[in-house]
Amino acid sequence: MRVFALGGTGRVGRVAAKVLAQDSLVTEIAIAGRDLAIAKRVSAEIGPKAVPVTLSILDGPPVLAAT
């Protein structure tokens, strides 16, 4: 299962992403946040399943296209 964690760089999202990444059903988890550097850092903390993505809900149509 592939997971898209919008807000995955925040306090709650980061913890949720770490828990999800430990599940054997999850094969990949996109860590999405406004700051790519933070998304990369969180992805590195989570491990090889995590992929950093820069995205903000304020981006509007690109967010809808990503879902």
C-alpha positions as CSV (number, residue, x, y, z in Angstrom):
1,M,0.0,0.0,0.0
2,R,1.3,3.5,-0.8
3,V,0.5,6.3,1.6
4,F,0.5,10.1,1.0
5,A,1.1,11.9,4.3
6,L,0.0,15.5,3.7
7,G,1.4,17.4,6.7
8,G,3.9,14.5,7.3
9,T,6.5,17.0,8.5
10,G,4.5,18.4,11.3
11,R,4.4,17.2,14.9
12,V,1.4,14.9,14.6
13,G,1.9,14.0,10.9
14,R,5.5,12.9,11.6
15,V,4.5,10.5,14.4
16,A,1.7,9.1,12.3
17,A,4.0,8.6,9.3
18,K,6.6,6.8,11.5
19,V,3.9,4.4,12.8
20,L,2.5,3.8,9.3
21,A,6.0,3.1,7.9
22,Q,6.4,0.3,10.4
23,D,3.3,-1.5,9.1
24,S,4.3,-4.3,6.7
25,L,1.3,-3.4,4.4
26,V,2.8,0.0,3.7
27,T,5.4,-0.2,0.9
28,E,6.0,3.5,0.4
29,I,5.0,6.7,2.2
30,A,5.3,10.1,0.7
31,I,6.2,12.7,3.3
32,A,4.6,15.9,2.1
33,G,5.2,19.4,3.5
34,R,5.8,23.0,2.5
35,D,9.6,22.8,3.1
36,L,11.5,20.2,1.1
37,A,14.5,20.2,3.4
38,I,12.3,19.3,6.4
39,A,10.5,16.6,4.3
40,K,13.9,15.1,3.4
41,R,15.0,15.1,7.0
42,V,11.8,13.4,8.2
43,S,12.1,10.9,5.4
44,A,15.6,10.1,6.5
45,E,14.4,9.6,10.0
46,I,11.6,7.2,8.9
47,G,13.8,5.1,6.5
48,P,13.8,3.7,3.0
49,K,10.0,3.5,2.6
50,A,9.7,7.3,2.9
51,V,9.9,9.7,0.0
52,P,10.1,13.5,0.5
53,V,7.6,15.7,-1.4
54,T,7.1,19.4,-1.3
55,L,3.5,20.4,-1.3
56,S,1.1,22.7,0.4
57,I,-2.7,22.6,0.7
58,L,-2.5,26.3,-0.4
59,D,-1.3,25.1,-3.8
60,G,-4.9,24.2,-4.7
61,P,-5.2,22.4,-8.0
62,P,-1.8,20.6,-7.7
63,V,-3.0,19.1,-4.5
64,L,-6.1,17.8,-6.1
65,A,-4.1,16.3,-9.0
66,A,-1.9,14.4,-6.5
67,T,-4.8,12.6,-4.9
